[in-house]
């Protein structure tokens, strides 16, 4: 059971780092691309 919890913790940490990386990349994007993505998101929902 302890091993399972450790593995879950590791996966959560990996997920968090991925989210941070993607977020940083997103912030570096040009404004125009950012706006285009927002339009796409609005259309999708």
C-alpha positions as a printed NumPy array, in Angstrom:
array([[  0.   ,   0.   ,   0.   ],
       [  2.854,   2.366,   0.794],
       [  4.417,   1.75 ,  -2.614],
       [  1.145,   2.659,  -4.303],
       [  0.925,   5.931,  -2.393],
       [  4.519,   6.765,  -3.298],
       [  3.841,   6.097,  -6.964],
       [  0.687,   8.229,  -6.9  ],
       [  2.618,  11.051,  -5.256],
       [  5.301,  10.803,  -7.949],
       [  2.695,  10.939, -10.73 ],
       [  1.079,  14.01 ,  -9.162],
       [  4.47 ,  15.712,  -8.968],
       [  5.121,  14.898, -12.636],
       [  1.699,  16.259, -13.578],
       [  2.309,  19.47 , -11.652],
       [  5.663,  20.052, -13.338],
       [  4.069,  19.459, -16.756],
       [  1.337,  21.996, -15.964],
       [  3.97 ,  24.54 , -14.909],
       [  6.047,  23.939, -18.069],
       [  3.007,  24.272, -20.324],
       [  1.895,  27.392, -18.462],
       [  5.312,  29.03 , -18.878],
       [  5.332,  28.207, -22.592],
       [  1.841,  29.637, -22.876],
       [  2.956,  32.889, -21.236],
       [  5.806,  33.235, -23.756],
       [  3.426,  32.919, -26.709],
       [  2.798,  35.965, -28.88 ],
       [ -0.424,  37.829, -28.092],
       [ -2.021,  37.068, -31.458],
       [ -1.646,  33.332, -30.962],
       [ -3.031,  33.739, -27.464],
       [ -6.129,  35.478, -28.821],
       [ -6.584,  32.783, -31.464],
       [ -6.487,  30.099, -28.786],
       [ -9.045,  31.991, -26.722],
       [-11.365,  32.154, -29.739],
       [-10.976,  28.41 , -30.249],
       [-11.754,  27.726, -26.601],
       [-14.86 ,  29.917, -26.76 ],
       [-16.04 ,  28.148, -29.932],
       [-15.498,  24.731, -28.343],
       [-17.591,  25.44 , -25.254]])
